[in-house]
């Protein structure tokens, strides 16, 4: 197999981005379940994404913080 035929393996950061791009976004609990990370690591990953230029919004829904990347951002 050549390097061109090997598909890129999805990283945990890719999973975080996918969850954050959903209309409803994601809670810390959803992010930790998807990645196996502890809550502080999931928050640190979002900080890293912000430093790379991503816009991440936080909203409180029924007392739970939900994070999302707005459409078009």
PQR file with spaces between the fields and no chain letter, atoms N, CA, C, O and H, PARSE charges and radii, in Angstrom:
ATOM       1  N    UNK     1       0.834   -1.192    0.000 -0.4000 1.5000
ATOM       2  CA   UNK     1       0.000    0.000    0.000 -0.0000 2.0000
ATOM       3  C    UNK     1       0.872    1.246    0.000  0.5500 1.7000
ATOM       4  O    UNK     1       1.917    1.300    0.649 -0.5500 1.4000
ATOM       5  N    UNK     2       0.423    2.226   -0.731 -0.4000 1.5000
ATOM       6  CA   UNK     2       1.142    3.494   -0.724 -0.0000 2.0000
ATOM       7  C    UNK     2       0.530    4.410    0.315  0.5500 1.7000
ATOM       8  O    UNK     2      -0.572    4.176    0.812 -0.5500 1.4000
ATOM       9  H    UNK     2      -0.425    2.182   -1.258  0.4000 1.0000
ATOM      10  N    UNK     3       1.268    5.450    0.626 -0.4000 1.5000
ATOM      11  CA   UNK     3       0.761    6.401    1.616 -0.0000 2.0000
ATOM      12  C    UNK     3      -0.542    7.041    1.153  0.5500 1.7000
ATOM      13  O    UNK     3      -1.388    7.388    1.977 -0.5500 1.4000
ATOM      14  H    UNK     3       2.163    5.639    0.222  0.4000 1.0000
ATOM      15  N    UNK     4      -0.711    7.199   -0.148 -0.4000 1.5000
ATOM      16  CA   UNK     4      -1.916    7.835   -0.690 -0.0000 2.0000
ATOM      17  C    UNK     4      -3.155    6.970   -0.484  0.5500 1.7000
ATOM      18  O    UNK     4      -4.264    7.497   -0.405 -0.5500 1.4000
ATOM      19  H    UNK     4      -0.024    6.918   -0.818  0.4000 1.0000
ATOM      20  N    UNK     5      -2.985    5.659   -0.398 -0.4000 1.5000
ATOM      21  CA   UNK     5      -4.153    4.780   -0.255 -0.0000 2.0000
ATOM      22  C    UNK     5      -4.532    4.539    1.200  0.5500 1.7000
ATOM      23  O    UNK     5      -5.607    4.009    1.479 -0.5500 1.4000
ATOM      24  H    UNK     5      -2.083    5.231   -0.463  0.4000 1.0000
ATOM      25  N    UNK     6      -3.676    4.917    2.112 -0.4000 1.5000
ATOM      26  CA   UNK     6      -3.981    4.737    3.527 -0.0000 2.0000
ATOM      27  C    UNK     6      -4.809    5.927    4.003  0.5500 1.7000
ATOM      28  O    UNK     6      -4.369    7.074    3.916 -0.5500 1.4000
ATOM      29  H    UNK     6      -2.802    5.348    1.885  0.4000 1.0000
ATOM      30  N    UNK     7      -6.005    5.648    4.506 -0.4000 1.5000
ATOM      31  CA   UNK     7      -6.894    6.711    4.971 -0.0000 2.0000
ATOM      32  C    UNK     7      -6.369    7.276    6.287  0.5500 1.7000
ATOM      33  O    UNK     7      -5.799    6.556    7.108 -0.5500 1.4000
ATOM      34  H    UNK     7      -6.363    4.717    4.577  0.4000 1.0000
ATOM      35  N    UNK     8      -6.570    8.566    6.469 -0.4000 1.5000
ATOM      36  CA   UNK     8      -6.158    9.214    7.715 -0.0000 2.0000
ATOM      37  C    UNK     8      -7.062    8.728    8.836  0.5500 1.7000
ATOM      38  O    UNK     8      -8.287    8.753    8.717 -0.5500 1.4000
ATOM      39  H    UNK     8      -7.033    9.151    5.803  0.4000 1.0000
ATOM      40  N    UNK     9      -6.454    8.291    9.912 -0.4000 1.5000
ATOM      41  CA   UNK     9      -7.215    7.837   11.064 -0.0000 2.0000
ATOM      42  C    UNK     9      -7.751    9.059   11.810  0.5500 1.7000
ATOM      43  O    UNK     9      -7.021   10.020   12.054 -0.5500 1.4000
ATOM      44  H    UNK     9      -5.459    8.271   10.009  0.4000 1.0000
ATOM      45  N    UNK    10      -9.019    9.009   12.164 -0.4000 1.5000
ATOM      46  CA   UNK    10      -9.635   10.118   12.891 -0.0000 2.0000
ATOM      47  C    UNK    10      -9.013   10.213   14.279  0.5500 1.7000
ATOM      48  O    UNK    10      -8.893    9.214   14.989 -0.5500 1.4000
ATOM      49  H    UNK    10      -9.612    8.229   11.966  0.4000 1.0000
ATOM      50  N    UNK    11      -8.624   11.421   14.653 -0.4000 1.5000
ATOM      51  CA   UNK    11      -8.036   11.643   15.970 -0.0000 2.0000
ATOM      52  C    UNK    11      -9.138   12.010   16.965  0.5500 1.7000
ATOM      53  O    UNK    11     -10.283   12.249   16.581 -0.5500 1.4000
ATOM      54  H    UNK    11      -8.722   12.232   14.076  0.4000 1.0000
ATOM      55  N    UNK    12      -8.777   12.048   18.230 -0.4000 1.5000
ATOM      56  CA   UNK    12      -9.736   12.454   19.250 -0.0000 2.0000
ATOM      57  C    UNK    12     -10.128   13.913   19.051  0.5500 1.7000
ATOM      58  O    UNK    12     -11.270   14.291   19.311 -0.5500 1.4000
ATOM      59  H    UNK    12      -7.847   11.854   18.542  0.4000 1.0000
ATOM      60  N    UNK    13      -9.196   14.726   18.597 -0.4000 1.5000
ATOM      61  CA   UNK    13      -9.509   16.125   18.317 -0.0000 2.0000
ATOM      62  C    UNK    13     -10.515   16.222   17.178  0.5500 1.7000
ATOM      63  O    UNK    13     -11.384   17.093   17.194 -0.5500 1.4000
ATOM      64  H    UNK    13      -8.268   14.419   18.386  0.4000 1.0000
ATOM      65  N    UNK    14     -10.407   15.340   16.190 -0.4000 1.5000
ATOM      66  CA   UNK    14     -11.392   15.299   15.106 -0.0000 2.0000
ATOM      67  C    UNK    14     -12.777   14.966   15.652  0.5500 1.7000
ATOM      68  O    UNK    14     -13.774   15.533   15.205 -0.5500 1.4000
ATOM      69  H    UNK    14      -9.701   14.632   16.177  0.4000 1.0000
ATOM      70  N    UNK    15     -12.843   14.041   16.623 -0.4000 1.5000
ATOM      71  CA   UNK    15     -14.128   13.695   17.243 -0.0000 2.0000
ATOM      72  C    UNK    15     -14.711   14.897   17.976  0.5500 1.7000
ATOM      73  O    UNK    15     -15.912   15.158   17.907 -0.5500 1.4000
ATOM      74  H    UNK    15     -12.033   13.580   16.986  0.4000 1.0000
ATOM      75  N    UNK    16     -13.842   15.628   18.683 -0.4000 1.5000
ATOM      76  CA   UNK    16     -14.294   16.825   19.404 -0.0000 2.0000
ATOM      77  C    UNK    16     -14.861   17.836   18.412  0.5500 1.7000
ATOM      78  O    UNK    16     -15.934   18.392   18.647 -0.5500 1.4000
ATOM      79  H    UNK    16     -12.867   15.416   18.740  0.4000 1.0000
ATOM      80  N    UNK    17     -14.166   18.078   17.322 -0.4000 1.5000
ATOM      81  CA   UNK    17     -14.645   19.025   16.310 -0.0000 2.0000
ATOM      82  C    UNK    17     -15.993   18.599   15.740  0.5500 1.7000
ATOM      83  O    UNK    17     -16.881   19.431   15.553 -0.5500 1.4000
ATOM      84  H    UNK    17     -13.294   17.626   17.131  0.4000 1.0000
ATOM      85  N    UNK    18     -16.148   17.314   15.466 -0.4000 1.5000
ATOM      86  CA   UNK    18     -17.415   16.806   14.926 -0.0000 2.0000
ATOM      87  C    UNK    18     -18.558   17.065   15.908  0.5500 1.7000
ATOM      88  O    UNK    18     -19.634   17.507   15.507 -0.5500 1.4000
ATOM      89  H    UNK    18     -15.427   16.638   15.618  0.4000 1.0000
ATOM      90  N    UNK    19     -18.327   16.793   17.180 -0.4000 1.5000
ATOM      91  CA   UNK    19     -19.370   17.018   18.184 -0.0000 2.0000
ATOM      92  C    UNK    19     -19.688   18.510   18.333  0.5500 1.7000
ATOM      93  O    UNK    19     -20.852   18.887   18.463 -0.5500 1.4000
ATOM      94  H    UNK    19     -17.453   16.433   17.505  0.4000 1.0000
ATOM      95  N    UNK    20     -18.670   19.344   18.315 -0.4000 1.5000
ATOM      96  CA   UNK    20     -18.886   20.780   18.489 -0.0000 2.0000
ATOM      97  C    UNK    20     -19.595   21.403   17.293  0.5500 1.7000
ATOM      98  O    UNK    20     -20.265   22.425   17.441 -0.5500 1.4000
ATOM      99  H    UNK    20     -17.724   19.037   18.210  0.4000 1.0000
ATOM     100  N    UNK    21     -19.462   20.809   16.116 -0.4000 1.5000
ATOM     101  CA   UNK    21     -20.088   21.363   14.909 -0.0000 2.0000
ATOM     102  C    UNK    21     -21.555   20.967   14.765  0.5500 1.7000
ATOM     103  O    UNK    21     -22.252   21.480   13.890 -0.5500 1.4000
ATOM     104  H    UNK    21     -18.918   19.979   15.995  0.4000 1.0000
ATOM     105  N    UNK    22     -22.030   20.049   15.627 -0.4000 1.5000
ATOM     106  CA   UNK    22     -23.449   19.690   15.580 -0.0000 2.0000
ATOM     107  C    UNK    22     -24.284   20.900   15.989  0.5500 1.7000
ATOM     108  O    UNK    22     -23.809   21.781   16.706 -0.5500 1.4000
ATOM     109  H    UNK    22     -21.463   19.632   16.338  0.4000 1.0000
ATOM     110  N    UNK    23     -25.519   20.934   15.529 -0.4000 1.5000
ATOM     111  CA   UNK    23     -26.414   22.048   15.850 -0.0000 2.0000
ATOM     112  C    UNK    23     -26.548   22.239   17.360  0.5500 1.7000
ATOM     113  O    UNK    23     -26.520   23.370   17.847 -0.5500 1.4000
ATOM     114  H    UNK    23     -25.905   20.219   14.946  0.4000 1.0000
ATOM     115  N    UNK    24     -26.693   21.137   18.103 -0.4000 1.5000
ATOM     116  CA   UNK    24     -26.863   21.215   19.550 -0.0000 2.0000
ATOM     117  C    UNK    24     -25.531   21.300   20.282  0.5500 1.7000
ATOM     118  O    UNK    24     -25.519   21.471   21.501 -0.5500 1.4000
ATOM     119  H    UNK    24     -26.716   20.219   17.707  0.4000 1.0000
ATOM     120  N    UNK    25     -24.409   21.187   19.576 -0.4000 1.5000
ATOM     121  CA   UNK    25     -23.110   21.250   20.208 -0.0000 2.0000
ATOM     122  C    UNK    25     -22.866   20.020   21.069  0.5500 1.7000
ATOM     123  O    UNK    25     -23.373   18.939   20.773 -0.5500 1.4000
ATOM     124  H    UNK    25     -24.418   21.048   18.585  0.4000 1.0000
ATOM     125  N    UNK    26     -22.088   20.185   22.137 -0.4000 1.5000
ATOM     126  CA   UNK    26     -21.757   19.057   23.001 -0.0000 2.0000
ATOM     127  C    UNK    26     -21.501   19.547   24.416  0.5500 1.7000
ATOM     128  O    UNK    26     -21.033   20.664   24.635 -0.5500 1.4000
ATOM     129  H    UNK    26     -21.676   21.064   22.378  0.4000 1.0000
ATOM     130  N    UNK    27     -21.817   18.694   25.359 -0.4000 1.5000
ATOM     131  CA   UNK    27     -21.512   18.983   26.769 -0.0000 2.0000
ATOM     132  C    UNK    27     -20.144   18.380   27.079  0.5500 1.7000
ATOM     133  O    UNK    27     -19.621   17.579   26.305 -0.5500 1.4000
ATOM     134  H    UNK    27     -22.198   17.786   25.182  0.4000 1.0000
ATOM     135  N    UNK    28     -19.576   18.764   28.203 -0.4000 1.5000
ATOM     136  CA   UNK    28     -18.304   18.185   28.627 -0.0000 2.0000
ATOM     137  C    UNK    28     -18.455   16.671   28.781  0.5500 1.7000
ATOM     138  O    UNK    28     -17.551   15.916   28.425 -0.5500 1.4000
ATOM     139  H    UNK    28     -20.001   19.415   28.832  0.4000 1.0000
ATOM     140  N    UNK    29     -19.593   16.230   29.309 -0.4000 1.5000
ATOM     141  CA   UNK    29     -19.826   14.794   29.480 -0.0000 2.0000
ATOM     142  C    UNK    29     -19.781   14.057   28.138  0.5500 1.7000
ATOM     143  O    UNK    29     -19.186   12.985   28.034 -0.5500 1.4000
ATOM     144  H    UNK    29     -20.328   16.844   29.599  0.4000 1.0000
ATOM     145  N    UNK    30     -20.409   14.635   27.118 -0.4000 1.5000
ATOM     146  CA   UNK    30     -20.386   14.002   25.790 -0.0000 2.0000
ATOM     147  C    UNK    30     -18.970   13.969   25.224  0.5500 1.7000
ATOM     148  O    UNK    30     -18.564   12.982   24.610 -0.5500 1.4000
ATOM     149  H    UNK    30     -20.893   15.506   27.202  0.4000 1.0000
ATOM     150  N    UNK    31     -18.228   15.037   25.430 -0.4000 1.5000
ATOM     151  CA   UNK    31     -16.853   15.088   24.927 -0.0000 2.0000
ATOM     152  C    UNK    31     -15.975   14.050   25.627  0.5500 1.7000
ATOM     153  O    UNK    31     -15.148   13.402   24.985 -0.5500 1.4000
ATOM     154  H    UNK    31     -18.557   15.838   25.929  0.4000 1.0000
ATOM     155  N    UNK    32     -16.154   13.890   26.944 -0.4000 1.5000
ATOM     156  CA   UNK    32     -15.340   12.923   27.673 -0.0000 2.0000
ATOM     157  C    UNK    32     -15.697   11.483   27.288  0.5500 1.7000
ATOM     158  O    UNK    32     -14.819   10.623   27.221 -0.5500 1.4000
ATOM     159  H    UNK    32     -16.825   14.417   27.465  0.4000 1.0000
ATOM     160  N    UNK    33     -16.971   11.223   27.038 -0.4000 1.5000
ATOM     161  CA   UNK    33     -17.377    9.876   26.611 -0.0000 2.0000
ATOM     162  C    UNK    33     -16.815    9.546   25.228  0.5500 1.7000
ATOM     163  O    UNK    33     -16.410    8.412   24.977 -0.5500 1.4000
ATOM     164  H    UNK    33     -17.685   11.922   27.092  0.4000 1.0000
ATOM     165  N    UNK    34     -16.791   10.529   24.336 -0.4000 1.5000
ATOM     166  CA   UNK    34     -16.325   10.302   22.971 -0.0000 2.0000
ATOM     167  C    UNK    34     -14.814   10.127   22.886  0.5500 1.7000
ATOM     168  O    UNK    34     -14.313    9.456   21.983 -0.5500 1.4000
ATOM     169  H    UNK    34     -17.120   11.451   24.540  0.4000 1.0000
ATOM     170  N    UNK    35     -14.084   10.734   23.829 -0.4000 1.5000
ATOM     171  CA   UNK    35     -12.629   10.725   23.734 -0.0000 2.0000
ATOM     172  C    UNK    35     -11.934    9.865   24.791  0.5500 1.7000
ATOM     173  O    UNK    35     -10.795    9.439   24.600 -0.5500 1.4000
ATOM     174  H    UNK    35     -14.491   11.279   24.562  0.4000 1.0000
ATOM     175  N    UNK    36     -12.620    9.614   25.899 -0.4000 1.5000
ATOM     176  CA   UNK    36     -11.981    8.905   27.000 -0.0000 2.0000
ATOM     177  C    UNK    36     -11.147    9.823   27.877  0.5500 1.7000
ATOM     178  O    UNK    36     -10.445    9.362   28.777 -0.5500 1.4000
ATOM     179  H    UNK    36     -13.545    9.960   26.054  0.4000 1.0000
ATOM     180  N    UNK    37     -11.223   11.121   27.617 -0.4000 1.5000
ATOM     181  CA   UNK    37     -10.464   12.108   28.381 -0.0000 2.0000
ATOM     182  C    UNK    37     -11.191   12.456   29.671  0.5500 1.7000
ATOM     183  O    UNK    37     -12.385   12.195   29.817 -0.5500 1.4000
ATOM     184  H    UNK    37     -11.793   11.496   26.886  0.4000 1.0000
ATOM     185  N    UNK    38     -10.456   13.045   30.600 -0.4000 1.5000
ATOM     186  CA   UNK    38     -11.051   13.631   31.790 -0.0000 2.0000
ATOM     187  C    UNK    38     -11.589   15.018   31.419  0.5500 1.7000
ATOM     188  O    UNK    38     -11.156   15.597   30.422 -0.5500 1.4000
ATOM     189  H    UNK    38      -9.485   13.257   30.481  0.4000 1.0000
ATOM     190  N    UNK    39     -12.524   15.553   32.206 -0.4000 1.5000
ATOM     191  CA   UNK    39     -13.119   16.852   31.864 -0.0000 2.0000
ATOM     192  C    UNK    39     -12.098   17.978   31.662  0.5500 1.7000
ATOM     193  O    UNK    39     -12.257   18.796   30.756 -0.5500 1.4000
ATOM     194  H    UNK    39     -12.875   15.083   33.015  0.4000 1.0000
ATOM     195  N    UNK    40     -11.058   18.026   32.492 -0.4000 1.5000
ATOM     196  CA   UNK    40     -10.086   19.110   32.324 -0.0000 2.0000
ATOM     197  C    UNK    40      -9.312   18.975   31.011  0.5500 1.7000
ATOM     198  O    UNK    40      -8.879   19.980   30.446 -0.5500 1.4000
ATOM     199  H    UNK    40     -10.929   17.362   33.228  0.4000 1.0000
ATOM     200  N    UNK    41      -9.138   17.766   30.529 -0.4000 1.5000
ATOM     201  CA   UNK    41      -8.449   17.559   29.257 -0.0000 2.0000
ATOM     202  C    UNK    41      -9.338   17.988   28.092  0.5500 1.7000
ATOM     203  O    UNK    41      -8.849   18.557   27.116 -0.5500 1.4000
ATOM     204  H    UNK    41      -9.490   16.950   30.988  0.4000 1.0000
ATOM     205  N    UNK    42     -10.635   17.720   28.187 -0.4000 1.5000
ATOM     206  CA   UNK    42     -11.565   18.144   27.138 -0.0000 2.0000
ATOM     207  C    UNK    42     -11.619   19.673   27.058  0.5500 1.7000
ATOM     208  O    UNK    42     -11.655   20.242   25.967 -0.5500 1.4000
ATOM     209  H    UNK    42     -11.032   17.258   28.980  0.4000 1.0000
ATOM     210  N    UNK    43     -11.624   20.330   28.220 -0.4000 1.5000
ATOM     211  CA   UNK    43     -11.615   21.801   28.229 -0.0000 2.0000
ATOM     212  C    UNK    43     -10.306   22.332   27.656  0.5500 1.7000
ATOM     213  O    UNK    43     -10.308   23.328   26.933 -0.5500 1.4000
ATOM     214  H    UNK    43     -11.594   19.867   29.107  0.4000 1.0000
ATOM     215  N    UNK    44      -9.202   21.686   27.967 -0.4000 1.5000
ATOM     216  CA   UNK    44      -7.897   22.100   27.432 -0.0000 2.0000
ATOM     217  C    UNK    44      -7.855   21.933   25.914  0.5500 1.7000
ATOM     218  O    UNK    44      -7.262   22.752   25.211 -0.5500 1.4000
ATOM     219  H    UNK    44      -9.201   20.877   28.554  0.4000 1.0000
ATOM     220  N    UNK    45      -8.483   20.875   25.413 -0.4000 1.5000
ATOM     221  CA   UNK    45      -8.530   20.668   23.962 -0.0000 2.0000
ATOM     222  C    UNK    45      -9.304   21.793   23.292  0.5500 1.7000
ATOM     223  O    UNK    45      -8.918   22.258   22.220 -0.5500 1.4000
ATOM     224  H    UNK    45      -8.964   20.210   25.984  0.4000 1.0000
ATOM     225  N    UNK    46     -10.401   22.239   23.920 -0.4000 1.5000
ATOM     226  CA   UNK    46     -11.154   23.359   23.353 -0.0000 2.0000
ATOM     227  C    UNK    46     -10.323   24.637   23.378  0.5500 1.7000
ATOM     228  O    UNK    46     -10.397   25.444   22.452 -0.5500 1.4000
ATOM     229  H    UNK    46     -10.715   21.861   24.791  0.4000 1.0000
ATOM     230  N    UNK    47      -9.537   24.823   24.427 -0.4000 1.5000
ATOM     231  CA   UNK    47      -8.641   25.979   24.486 -0.0000 2.0000
ATOM     232  C    UNK    47      -7.640   25.917   23.342  0.5500 1.7000
ATOM     233  O    UNK    47      -7.358   26.931   22.703 -0.5500 1.4000
ATOM     234  H    UNK    47      -9.476   24.167   25.180  0.4000 1.0000
ATOM     235  N    UNK    48      -7.110   24.740   23.086 -0.4000 1.5000
ATOM     236  CA   UNK    48      -6.183   24.558   21.969 -0.0000 2.0000
ATOM     237  C    UNK    48      -6.829   24.880   20.631  0.5500 1.7000
ATOM     238  O    UNK    48      -6.205   25.490   19.762 -0.5500 1.4000
ATOM     239  H    UNK    48      -7.339   23.916   23.605  0.4000 1.0000
ATOM     240  N    UNK    49      -8.089   24.467   20.468 -0.4000 1.5000
ATOM     241  CA   UNK    49      -8.813   24.778   19.228 -0.0000 2.0000
ATOM     242  C    UNK    49      -9.022   26.281   19.089  0.5500 1.7000
ATOM     243  O    UNK    49      -8.916   26.825   17.990 -0.5500 1.4000
ATOM     244  H    UNK    49      -8.595   23.972   21.173  0.4000 1.0000
ATOM     245  N    UNK    50      -9.316   26.949   20.191 -0.4000 1.5000
ATOM     246  CA   UNK    50      -9.483   28.408   20.165 -0.0000 2.0000
ATOM     247  C    UNK    50      -8.181   29.082   19.744  0.5500 1.7000
ATOM     248  O    UNK    50      -8.193   30.025   18.954 -0.5500 1.4000
ATOM     249  H    UNK    50      -9.402   26.507   21.084  0.4000 1.0000
ATOM     250  N    UNK    51      -7.072   28.603   20.268 -0.4000 1.5000
ATOM     251  CA   UNK    51      -5.770   29.170   19.921 -0.0000 2.0000
ATOM     252  C    UNK    51      -5.432   28.953   18.447  0.5500 1.7000
ATOM     253  O    UNK    51      -4.646   29.704   17.870 -0.5500 1.4000
ATOM     254  H    UNK    51      -7.062   27.836   20.910  0.4000 1.0000
ATOM     255  N    UNK    52      -6.029   27.925   17.841 -0.4000 1.5000
ATOM     256  CA   UNK    52      -5.831   27.659   16.418 -0.0000 2.0000
ATOM     257  C    UNK    52      -6.828   28.424   15.545  0.5500 1.7000
ATOM     258  O    UNK    52      -6.837   28.265   14.325 -0.5500 1.4000
ATOM     259  H    UNK    52      -6.668   27.315   18.310  0.4000 1.0000
ATOM     260  N    UNK    53      -7.670   29.258   16.177 -0.4000 1.5000
ATOM     261  CA   UNK    53      -8.572   30.104   15.414 -0.0000 2.0000
ATOM     262  C    UNK    53     -10.030   29.693   15.391  0.5500 1.7000
ATOM     263  O    UNK    53     -10.842   30.380   14.770 -0.5500 1.4000
ATOM     264  H    UNK    53      -7.662   29.388   17.169  0.4000 1.0000
ATOM     265  N    UNK    54     -10.391   28.604   16.040 -0.4000 1.5000
ATOM     266  CA   UNK    54     -11.794   28.174   16.067 -0.0000 2.0000
ATOM     267  C    UNK    54     -12.587   29.077   17.017  0.5500 1.7000
ATOM     268  O    UNK    54     -12.092   29.486   18.068 -0.5500 1.4000
ATOM     269  H    UNK    54      -9.732   28.047   16.544  0.4000 1.0000
ATOM     270  N    UNK    55     -13.810   29.373   16.629 -0.4000 1.5000
ATOM     271  CA   UNK    55     -14.721   30.106   17.506 -0.0000 2.0000
ATOM     272  C    UNK    55     -15.591   29.075   18.210  0.5500 1.7000
ATOM     273  O    UNK    55     -16.324   28.325   17.566 -0.5500 1.4000
ATOM     274  H    UNK    55     -14.212   29.042   15.776  0.4000 1.0000
ATOM     275  N    UNK    56     -15.507   29.043   19.527 -0.4000 1.5000
ATOM     276  CA   UNK    56     -16.304   28.100   20.310 -0.0000 2.0000
ATOM     277  C    UNK    56     -17.195   28.901   21.239  0.5500 1.7000
ATOM     278  O    UNK    56     -16.726   29.713   22.036 -0.5500 1.4000
ATOM     279  H    UNK    56     -14.912   29.652   20.051  0.4000 1.0000
ATOM     280  N    UNK    57     -18.499   28.653   21.118 -0.4000 1.5000
ATOM     281  CA   UNK    57     -19.474   29.353   21.944 -0.0000 2.0000
ATOM     282  C    UNK    57     -19.941   28.446   23.074  0.5500 1.7000
ATOM     283  O    UNK    57     -19.979   27.224   22.934 -0.5500 1.4000
ATOM     284  H    UNK    57     -18.880   27.993   20.470  0.4000 1.0000
ATOM     285  N    UNK    58     -20.295   29.066   24.199 -0.4000 1.5000
ATOM     286  CA   UNK    58     -20.809   28.332   25.348 -0.0000 2.0000
ATOM     287  C    UNK    58     -22.207   28.834   25.659  0.5500 1.7000
ATOM     288  O    UNK    58     -22.446   30.041   25.709 -0.5500 1.4000
ATOM     289  H    UNK    58     -20.263   30.059   24.313  0.4000 1.0000
ATOM     290  N    UNK    59     -23.134   27.901   25.867 -0.4000 1.5000
ATOM     291  CA   UNK    59     -24.500   28.252   26.246 -0.0000 2.0000
ATOM     292  C    UNK    59     -24.931   27.308   27.361  0.5500 1.7000
ATOM     293  O    UNK    59     -24.512   26.151   27.410 -0.5500 1.4000
ATOM     294  H    UNK    59     -22.940   26.920   25.827  0.4000 1.0000
ATOM     295  N    UNK    60     -25.763   27.812   28.243 -0.4000 1.5000
ATOM     296  CA   UNK    60     -26.289   26.987   29.321 -0.0000 2.0000
ATOM     297  C    UNK    60     -27.689   26.521   28.926  0.5500 1.7000
ATOM     298  O    UNK    60     -28.586   27.336   28.710 -0.5500 1.4000
ATOM     299  H    UNK    60     -26.103   28.751   28.204  0.4000 1.0000
ATOM     300  N    UNK    61     -27.865   25.204   28.836 -0.4000 1.5000
ATOM     301  CA   UNK    61     -29.151   24.611   28.472 -0.0000 2.0000
ATOM     302  C    UNK    61     -29.575   23.713   29.625  0.5500 1.7000
ATOM     303  O    UNK    61     -28.931   22.702   29.906 -0.5500 1.4000
ATOM     304  H    UNK    61     -27.136   24.542   29.012  0.4000 1.0000
ATOM     305  N    UNK    62     -30.657   24.089   30.285 -0.4000 1.5000
ATOM     306  CA   UNK    62     -31.156   23.332   31.444 -0.0000 2.0000
ATOM     307  C    UNK    62     -30.069   23.142   32.499  0.5500 1.7000
ATOM     308  O    UNK    62     -29.968   22.077   33.107 -0.5500 1.4000
ATOM     309  H    UNK    62     -31.180   24.910   30.056  0.4000 1.0000
ATOM     310  N    UNK    63     -29.265   24.167   32.710 -0.4000 1.5000
ATOM     311  CA   UNK    63     -28.228   24.118   33.730 -0.0000 2.0000
ATOM     312  C    UNK    63     -26.961   23.383   33.328  0.5500 1.7000
ATOM     313  O    UNK    63     -26.055   23.219   34.146 -0.5500 1.4000
ATOM     314  H    UNK    63     -29.346   25.032   32.216  0.4000 1.0000
ATOM     315  N    UNK    64     -26.885   22.933   32.065 -0.4000 1.5000
ATOM     316  CA   UNK    64     -25.707   22.216   31.576 -0.0000 2.0000
ATOM     317  C    UNK    64     -25.020   23.072   30.517  0.5500 1.7000
ATOM     318  O    UNK    64     -25.666   23.545   29.582 -0.5500 1.4000
ATOM     319  H    UNK    64     -27.621   23.066   31.401  0.4000 1.0000
ATOM     320  N    UNK    65     -23.724   23.270   30.662 -0.4000 1.5000
ATOM     321  CA   UNK    65     -22.965   24.040   29.667 -0.0000 2.0000
ATOM     322  C    UNK    65     -22.830   23.214   28.398  0.5500 1.7000
ATOM     323  O    UNK    65     -22.433   22.049   28.434 -0.5500 1.4000
ATOM     324  H    UNK    65     -23.199   22.886   31.421  0.4000 1.0000
ATOM     325  N    UNK    66     -23.171   23.842   27.270 -0.4000 1.5000
ATOM     326  CA   UNK    66     -23.019   23.196   25.972 -0.0000 2.0000
ATOM     327  C    UNK    66     -22.112   24.078   25.121  0.5500 1.7000
ATOM     328  O    UNK    66     -22.264   25.299   25.086 -0.5500 1.4000
ATOM     329  H    UNK    66     -23.493   24.788   27.241  0.4000 1.0000
ATOM     330  N    UNK    67     -21.188   23.453   24.453 -0.4000 1.5000
ATOM     331  CA   UNK    67     -20.205   24.157   23.648 -0.0000 2.0000
ATOM     332  C    UNK    67     -20.463   23.826   22.189  0.5500 1.7000
ATOM     333  O    UNK    67     -20.815   22.698   21.845 -0.5500 1.4000
ATOM     334  H    UNK    67     -21.064   22.462   24.482  0.4000 1.0000
ATOM     335  N    UNK    68     -20.280   24.840   21.326 -0.4000 1.5000
ATOM     336  CA   UNK    68     -20.510   24.604   19.897 -0.0000 2.0000
ATOM     337  C    UNK    68     -19.653   25.541   19.061  0.5500 1.7000
ATOM     338  O    UNK    68     -19.204   26.594   19.513 -0.5500 1.4000
ATOM     339  H    UNK    68     -19.994   25.757   21.605  0.4000 1.0000
ATOM     340  N    UNK    69     -19.447   25.112   17.827 -0.4000 1.5000
ATOM     341  CA   UNK    69     -18.799   25.958   16.821 -0.0000 2.0000
ATOM     342  C    UNK    69     -19.920   26.423   15.915  0.5500 1.7000
ATOM     343  O    UNK    69     -20.578   25.604   15.274 -0.5500 1.4000
ATOM     344  H    UNK    69     -19.812   24.256   17.460  0.4000 1.0000
ATOM     345  N    UNK    70     -20.153   27.748   15.851 -0.4000 1.5000
ATOM     346  CA   UNK    70     -21.261   28.251   15.039 -0.0000 2.0000
ATOM     347  C    UNK    70     -21.056   27.929   13.556  0.5500 1.7000
ATOM     348  O    UNK    70     -19.929   27.879   13.063 -0.5500 1.4000
ATOM     349  H    UNK    70     -19.618   28.414   16.372  0.4000 1.0000
ATOM     350  N    UNK    71     -22.174   27.714   12.863 -0.4000 1.5000
ATOM     351  CA   UNK    71     -22.122   27.428   11.428 -0.0000 2.0000
ATOM     352  C    UNK    71     -21.444   28.593   10.706  0.5500 1.7000
ATOM     353  O    UNK    71     -21.722   29.761   10.978 -0.5500 1.4000
ATOM     354  H    UNK    71     -23.089   27.754   13.264  0.4000 1.0000
ATOM     355  N    UNK    72     -20.567   28.253    9.797 -0.4000 1.5000
ATOM     356  CA   UNK    72     -19.873   29.277    9.031 -0.0000 2.0000
ATOM     357  C    UNK    72     -18.637   29.823    9.707  0.5500 1.7000
ATOM     358  O    UNK    72     -17.955   30.686    9.154 -0.5500 1.4000
ATOM     359  H    UNK    72     -20.341   27.304    9.575  0.4000 1.0000
ATOM     360  N    UNK    73     -18.338   29.327   10.903 -0.4000 1.5000
ATOM     361  CA   UNK    73     -17.155   29.816   11.612 -0.0000 2.0000
ATOM     362  C    UNK    73     -15.917   29.050   11.204  0.5500 1.7000
ATOM     363  O    UNK    73     -14.826   29.328   11.702 -0.5500 1.4000
ATOM     364  H    UNK    73     -18.892   28.626   11.352  0.4000 1.0000
